[in-house]
Amino acid sequence: MSQHRPGVNFQVIMEAKDYDNISQLSPAFLAYIGDAVYELYVRTSYLFPPRKVRDYHNQVVAQVRAETQAKALQRLTPYLTTVEQDIVRRGRNAATGCPRRLQPEIYQQATSLETLIGYLYLQDTHRLRELLETLIP
């Protein structure tokens, strides 16, 4: 049974994980983790200067929208390694259940970005931070 550990901060969360078989995890699982990691990163990126919560919310929502994530993936693509490109491809091919308001290609690209972020969160947090900082300095 897992215990809640109060006081765990983002730095601790971002420390390297010890997972041996990440390549066996489904792209859907990686995207699920990646979605959470990306939103947390974006939220913490907008903390300064202090603003109203509504302003934070509007900025974060603008960054985590599928359309913005698709553009972010396009900006990152030239810098991705072969392994990262393969993870992106797996995420794109696994994307299902596209919301009606989105074009399927946009949804696939956003899911691909989340899959990559989930993979890097579990595999290489230094590389994850490097890529995220190019998106949101």
C-alpha positions in Angstrom: 0.0 0.0 0.0 1.4 3.4 -1.1 1.8 6.1 1.6 1.3 9.8 1.0 4.5 11.7 1.5 3.8 15.4 2.4 6.3 17.9 1.3 7.5 16.2 -1.9 8.4 19.0 -4.3 8.7 19.1 -8.1 12.5 18.8 -7.9 12.1 15.4 -6.2 9.4 14.4 -8.7 11.8 15.3 -11.5 14.7 13.1 -10.2 15.7 10.2 -12.4 13.5 7.2 -12.1 14.6 3.6 -12.1 12.4 1.8 -14.7 13.9 -1.0 -16.7 11.2 -1.7 -19.2 9.8 1.6 -20.3 9.7 0.6 -23.9 7.0 -2.0 -22.9 4.7 0.6 -21.5 1.7 1.5 -23.8 1.8 4.9 -25.6 -1.6 5.6 -23.9 0.0 5.2 -20.5 3.0 7.4 -21.5 0.6 10.1 -22.8 -1.4 9.9 -19.6 1.7 10.6 -17.5 3.0 13.1 -20.0 -0.2 15.1 -19.9 0.1 15.5 -16.1 3.8 16.3 -16.2 3.4 18.9 -19.0 0.5 20.7 -17.2 2.5 20.8 -14.0 5.5 22.2 -15.8 3.4 24.8 -17.5 1.6 25.8 -14.3 4.9 26.3 -12.4 6.4 28.2 -15.3 3.7 31.0 -15.0 4.1 31.6 -11.2 6.1 34.8 -11.6 5.3 37.6 -11.7 2.4 37.0 -9.3 -1.0 37.4 -11.0 -4.7 36.6 -10.3 -5.6 32.9 -10.5 -7.8 33.6 -13.5 -4.9 35.0 -15.4 -2.7 31.9 -14.5 -5.6 29.7 -15.6 -6.0 31.4 -19.0 -2.2 31.3 -19.7 -2.0 27.6 -18.7 -5.1 26.6 -20.7 -3.6 28.4 -23.8 -0.4 26.3 -23.4 -1.9 22.9 -22.8 -4.5 23.0 -25.6 -4.0 20.3 -28.2 -3.4 22.9 -30.9 -0.6 24.5 -29.0 0.9 21.1 -28.1 0.8 20.2 -31.8 2.8 23.3 -32.7 5.2 22.6 -29.8 5.9 19.2 -31.2 6.6 20.7 -34.6 9.1 23.1 -33.1 10.8 20.2 -31.2 10.9 17.7 -34.0 14.2 18.8 -35.6 16.0 18.4 -32.2 14.6 14.9 -31.4 16.9 11.8 -31.3 16.0 8.7 -33.3 14.6 7.0 -30.2 12.5 10.1 -29.3 11.2 10.2 -32.9 10.2 6.6 -32.5 8.3 7.4 -29.3 6.5 10.2 -31.0 5.5 7.8 -33.9 4.2 5.3 -31.4 2.2 8.0 -29.7 0.8 9.3 -33.0 -0.2 5.8 -34.1 -1.9 5.0 -30.7 -4.0 8.2 -30.6 -7.6 7.3 -30.6 -10.9 8.9 -29.5 -10.3 12.4 -31.0 -12.6 15.1 -29.6 -15.1 16.4 -32.2 -13.7 20.0 -32.1 -10.3 18.8 -33.2 -8.9 17.6 -36.4 -7.5 14.1 -36.0 -4.0 15.2 -37.1 -3.9 17.9 -34.3 -5.0 15.4 -31.7 -2.4 12.8 -32.9 0.4 15.4 -32.7 -0.7 16.5 -29.2 -0.9 12.9 -28.0 2.5 12.3 -29.5 4.0 15.2 -27.5 2.4 13.9 -24.3 3.8 10.4 -25.1 7.3 11.8 -25.5 7.0 13.8 -22.3 5.8 10.8 -20.4 8.6 8.6 -21.8 11.3 11.2 -20.9 9.8 11.8 -17.5 10.3 8.1 -16.7 13.6 7.7 -18.7 15.6 10.9 -18.9 14.5 13.9 -16.8 17.5 15.9 -17.8 16.6 15.6 -21.5 12.9 16.3 -20.6 13.9 19.5 -18.9 16.1 20.5 -21.8 13.2 20.1 -24.3 10.6 21.7 -22.1 12.8 24.8 -21.5 13.0 25.3 -25.3 9.2 25.4 -25.4 8.6 27.6 -22.3 11.8 29.4 -21.3 
